[in-house]
Amino acid sequence: MTEKGKLFKDWFDRDAATSLAKQVASAYPDFDQKTFVRRATRGLSELEFHARVKHFSEGLAVGLPPAPEALEILVHSLPDPLPNCEAVTDGWLLWPVGHFIGEYGLDYYAKSMRVMTELTMRFSAEFPVRYFIERYPERTMQDLLKLTSHPNPHVRRWCSEGCRPRLPWGQQLRDLIEDPTPIWPILEALKDDPELYVRRSVANNLNDIAKDHPEQVVRRCRVWMKGASLERAWVVRHGLRSLIKQGNPAALQLLGYGKPDRISGILKIQPDSIWIGESLELKAVLKNAGKCKQSLMIDYAVYYVRQGGKTSAKVFKWKTLELAVGQRVELTKKHPMRQTSVRALYPGQHTVELQINGERLGCGEFRLKV
């Protein structure tokens, strides 16, 4: 949903087409606004989000001169740059502009890179730049590396976000999925960026790489943690989050959570049967029978029943704590079993497992009814 309460796809409607036409006409008075709106909205109700963006972009291509001149027009049509990282933008209107660059600007590398650099100061160019990384991998990655020192934080973030191998909503960069070596100089340059906005992108890029090269990411993060500031340590923790949820021993150890030594864990679930929409109460009882104080990262995995009776686990964060020798603690947590837009629920026997520093120590079951 957008901030206006619309579905994402519904943002691209007649009003959006009219606004985009007016924006482009401000830089190119010969742009036929009525024809563009008519073309851009034709059959729109049948299209999903990405198809609507493409539809708007194709309308621009019909109404503008050939790509070299069109790129120049589009860059002059852009609104003022965002004043800071916290500024709220109505930038959805610029999404088709980015698509136009990726679709029609590939043969005009230098001009397209200039337009994308300007675009990302207003909205984002993380999607169109991926076309260029695929067509001109070395040249584009080198230019992004140079831009890591740009004074605008939106541009610096773009350098990392645009080369994320598995960027959500973006096409996967299969060569970088296979070999992320070209990404590392960019992340090295940005790992201590003064803006959290930029550092968060670095962490997200790390998390992407870790899905295919966990050992490589842990090795890099181990180096980064030597003498790390609090800000860089946050980047490492956030970048390792998927590995932590998976219980990766090396990632956990890097963050100070070693293999549990004589930690006992019991998990109790109440009630043992609930309806969809109700909540479970989870109770964990932990005791340290080891010989030293231990840092514990406590998570739990719910094995959801899927369509056809199969199950798949989803790990949830619970708590971190230090447990002294001989200390016993009880933890409680509510876990709702509600339908969401990303998770459908199915009836049947569900398992919940207690996870301590990546190891499964206790489990319980409940039945979900409909």
C-alpha positions in Angstrom: 0.0 0.0 0.0 1.1 3.6 -0.6 0.9 6.3 2.0 -2.4 7.4 0.4 -4.0 4.0 1.1 -3.9 2.8 -2.5 -2.6 -0.4 -3.8 0.8 0.2 -5.4 -0.5 -0.5 -8.9 -3.4 1.9 -8.5 -1.1 4.8 -7.9 -0.5 4.8 -11.7 -4.0 6.0 -12.7 -5.3 8.9 -14.9 -4.3 11.5 -12.3 -0.7 10.2 -12.3 -0.6 10.2 -16.1 -1.9 13.8 -16.2 0.7 14.9 -13.6 3.6 13.2 -15.5 2.4 14.7 -18.8 2.5 18.1 -17.2 5.9 17.6 -15.8 7.4 16.5 -19.1 5.7 19.3 -21.0 7.3 21.8 -18.6 10.6 20.9 -20.3 9.2 20.1 -23.8 6.2 22.2 -24.7 5.6 20.1 -27.9 4.7 17.1 -25.7 1.1 16.1 -26.5 -0.3 15.8 -23.0 -3.7 14.6 -24.0 -2.4 11.9 -26.3 0.0 10.7 -23.7 -2.7 10.4 -21.0 -5.0 8.6 -23.5 -2.2 6.1 -24.4 -1.0 5.7 -20.8 -4.4 4.9 -19.4 -5.6 2.6 -22.2 -6.3 -0.8 -20.7 -4.8 0.2 -17.4 -7.3 -1.6 -15.2 -6.1 -4.9 -16.5 -2.4 -4.3 -15.7 -0.4 -5.0 -12.5 2.2 -2.7 -11.1 5.2 -3.3 -13.3 3.1 -3.5 -16.4 1.6 -0.1 -15.6 5.1 1.4 -15.2 6.1 -0.1 -18.5 2.9 1.2 -20.1 3.6 4.8 -18.9 7.2 4.5 -20.2 6.0 3.4 -23.6 3.7 6.4 -23.7 6.7 8.6 -23.1 8.7 6.9 -25.9 5.8 7.6 -28.3 5.5 11.3 -27.3 9.1 12.2 -27.1 11.9 12.6 -29.7 14.4 9.8 -30.1 16.3 8.7 -27.0 19.3 11.0 -26.9 17.1 14.1 -27.0 14.4 12.5 -24.9 16.9 11.8 -22.1 17.9 15.5 -22.1 14.2 16.5 -21.9 13.6 14.1 -19.0 16.5 15.4 -17.0 15.3 19.0 -17.4 11.7 17.9 -16.4 12.8 16.6 -13.0 11.6 18.3 -9.8 14.0 19.8 -7.3 16.4 17.4 -5.5 15.3 16.0 -2.1 16.7 18.3 0.6 17.8 15.4 2.9 17.5 11.7 3.6 14.4 12.1 5.7 12.4 14.1 3.1 9.2 12.5 2.0 8.8 12.3 -1.8 5.9 11.6 -4.0 8.4 9.9 -6.3 6.2 7.2 -7.7 5.6 9.5 -10.6 9.3 9.2 -11.6 9.3 5.4 -11.7 8.4 5.3 -15.5 11.2 7.8 -16.1 13.6 5.3 -14.7 12.1 2.5 -16.7 12.4 4.7 -19.9 16.2 5.1 -19.2 16.7 1.4 -18.8 14.6 0.5 -21.8 15.6 3.2 -24.3 18.8 4.7 -23.0 21.2 1.7 -23.1 22.9 2.8 -26.3 23.7 6.2 -24.8 25.7 5.2 -21.7 27.2 8.5 -20.6 24.0 10.5 -21.0 21.9 7.9 -19.3 24.3 7.7 -16.3 24.0 11.5 -15.9 20.2 11.3 -16.0 20.2 8.4 -13.5 22.5 10.4 -11.2 20.0 13.3 -11.3 17.0 11.0 -11.0 18.3 9.2 -7.9 18.5 12.6 -6.1 14.7 12.9 -6.5 13.5 9.3 -6.3 15.7 6.3 -7.1 17.6 4.9 -10.1 18.4 1.6 -8.5 16.1 -0.2 -11.0 17.3 1.2 -14.4 21.0 1.1 -13.5 20.7 -2.7 -13.4 20.2 -2.7 -17.2 23.6 -1.0 -17.5 25.3 -3.3 -15.1 24.2 -6.2 -17.3 25.2 -4.5 -20.6 28.4 -2.7 -19.4 29.4 -4.5 -16.2 32.9 -3.2 -15.7 32.3 0.4 -16.9 29.1 0.7 -14.8 30.6 -0.7 -11.6 33.7 1.5 -12.0 31.5 4.6 -12.4 29.4 3.6 -9.4 32.6 3.2 -7.4 33.7 6.7 -8.3 30.3 8.1 -7.2 30.7 6.7 -3.7 32.4 10.0 -2.9 29.5 12.1 -4.2 28.3 14.8 -1.8 24.7 13.8 -2.2 23.7 10.8 0.1 21.0 9.7 -2.3 23.7 9.2 -5.0 26.0 7.3 -2.6 23.1 5.0 -1.5 22.4 4.4 -5.2 25.9 3.0 -5.7 25.2 0.2 -3.2 21.4 -0.2 -3.8 21.7 -0.4 -7.6 24.2 -3.3 -7.5 22.4 -5.4 -4.9 22.4 -8.9 -6.5 18.8 -9.7 -5.3 17.2 -6.3 -5.0 13.4 -6.7 -4.2 11.3 -5.7 -7.1 14.4 -5.5 -9.3 15.8 -7.9 -11.9 18.4 -10.2 -10.4 22.0 -9.6 -11.4 22.9 -13.1 -12.1 26.6 -12.5 -12.8 26.9 -10.7 -9.4 25.0 -13.5 -7.7 27.6 -15.9 -9.0 30.5 -13.7 -8.2 30.1 -10.6 -6.0 33.7 -9.6 -6.3 32.9 -6.3 -8.2 30.6 -5.2 -5.4 33.1 -5.3 -2.5 35.0 -2.1 -3.4 31.7 -0.2 -3.3 30.7 -1.6 0.0 34.2 -0.9 1.4 33.9 2.7 0.4 30.5 3.1 2.0 30.6 1.0 5.1 31.4 4.0 7.3 29.3 6.5 5.5 28.0 9.3 7.8 24.4 8.6 6.8 22.5 5.7 8.2 20.4 5.8 5.0 23.5 4.8 3.1 24.8 2.3 5.6 21.5 0.5 5.7 21.9 -0.1 1.9 25.4 -1.5 2.5 23.9 -3.9 5.1 21.1 -4.9 2.7 23.7 -5.6 0.0 25.6 -7.8 2.5 22.5 -9.7 3.3 21.9 -10.3 -0.4 25.4 -11.6 -1.0 25.1 -13.8 2.1 22.3 -15.8 0.6 24.7 -17.2 -2.0 28.2 -16.7 -0.4 27.8 -16.9 3.4 31.5 -17.8 4.1 32.7 -14.8 2.0 30.4 -12.4 3.9 31.4 -13.7 7.3 35.1 -13.4 6.4 34.6 -9.8 5.2 32.6 -8.9 8.3 35.2 -10.4 10.6 37.7 -7.9 9.2 35.2 -5.1 9.4 34.6 -5.8 13.1 38.2 -5.2 14.1 38.2 -1.8 15.8 34.7 -1.2 14.4 32.7 1.8 15.5 29.1 1.3 16.8 27.8 2.4 13.4 29.9 -0.1 11.5 29.0 -2.9 14.0 25.4 -2.1 13.2 26.0 -2.6 9.5 27.6 -6.0 10.2 24.8 -7.1 12.5 22.1 -6.0 10.0 24.0 -7.5 7.1 24.2 -10.9 8.9 20.6 -11.0 9.8 19.6 -13.8 7.5 22.5 -15.9 8.5 21.7 -15.3 12.1 18.1 -16.5 11.6 19.4 -19.6 9.8 21.6 -20.3 12.9 24.9 -19.9 10.9 27.5 -20.8 13.6 30.3 -18.5 12.2 28.0 -15.5 11.9 26.7 -16.0 15.5 30.2 -16.4 16.9 31.3 -13.2 15.1 28.5 -11.4 17.1 29.5 -13.0 20.4 27.0 -15.8 20.5 29.0 -19.1 20.7 27.7 -22.6 20.8 25.5 -23.0 23.9 27.4 -24.9 26.7 25.0 -27.0 28.8 22.1 -24.6 28.3 18.8 -26.4 28.9 15.7 -25.1 27.1 12.1 -26.1 27.5 9.3 -24.6 25.4 5.6 -24.7 26.5 2.8 -23.6 24.2 -0.7 -22.6 25.3 -3.4 -23.4 24.3 -2.7 -26.6 22.3 -5.5 -25.7 19.8 -6.5 -22.3 18.4 -8.5 -20.7 15.6 -7.0 -18.5 12.9 -6.9 -15.0 14.2 -6.1 -16.0 17.8 -2.7 -15.9 19.5 -0.5 -18.5 21.2 1.4 -17.9 24.4 4.9 -19.2 24.3 6.9 -19.8 27.5 10.6 -20.6 27.4 12.4 -21.9 30.5 16.2 -21.6 30.2 19.0 -22.7 32.6 22.8 -22.3 32.4 24.4 -25.4 33.8 27.7 -24.5 32.2 30.9 -23.1 33.9 30.7 -19.5 32.7 28.3 -16.7 31.9 26.9 -17.0 28.4 25.4 -14.5 25.9 22.3 -16.0 24.3 20.3 -15.0 21.2 16.9 -16.5 21.6 14.7 -17.0 18.6 11.9 -19.4 17.7 10.8 -21.1 14.5 7.2 -21.7 13.5 6.8 -24.5 11.0 3.7 -23.3 9.1 1.5 -25.8 7.3 1.4 -25.0 3.7 -1.0 -25.9 0.9 -0.8 -29.6 0.3 0.3 -30.4 3.8 3.9 -29.6 3.6 5.6 -27.3 6.2 8.1 -24.5 6.0 9.9 -22.7 8.9 9.8 -19.0 9.6 12.2 -17.7 12.3 11.1 -14.9 14.6 13.3 -12.9 17.0 12.6 -13.1 20.7 15.3 -11.8 23.0 19.0 -11.5 23.7 20.3 -11.9 27.2 23.2 -13.0 29.4 22.7 -16.0 31.6 24.9 -16.3 34.7 26.2 -19.7 35.9 23.3 -21.6 37.5 20.8 -18.9 36.5 17.3 -19.9 35.4 15.0 -17.6 33.5 11.4 -17.8 32.2 10.4 -15.8 29.1 6.9 -15.4 27.7 5.7 -14.1 24.3 2.4 -13.8 22.4 2.5 -15.0 18.8 -0.6 -14.1 16.7 -1.8 -16.6 14.0 -3.4 -14.1 11.6 -3.7 -14.1 7.9 -1.5 -11.5 6.2 -0.9 -10.4 2.6 2.4 -12.4 2.6 1.4 -15.4 4.6 -1.6 -17.6 4.1 -2.6 -19.9 6.9 -3.8 -23.5 6.6 -5.2 -25.8 9.3 -3.3 -28.6 10.8 -0.6 -29.5 13.3 2.1 -26.8 13.6 5.5 -27.2 15.3 7.3 -24.4 17.2 11.0 -24.8 18.0 13.1 -22.8 20.4 16.4 -21.7 18.9 19.3 -20.6 21.1 22.4 -19.3 19.4 21.3 -21.1 16.3 20.7 -24.4 18.0 17.2 -26.0 18.4 16.8 -26.9 22.1 13.1 -27.3 22.8 9.9 -27.7 20.8 6.1 -27.8 21.1 3.1 -28.3 19.0 -0.4 -26.8 18.5 -3.3 -27.3 16.1 -4.6 -24.5 14.0 -8.3 -24.7 13.2 -10.4 -22.9 10.6 
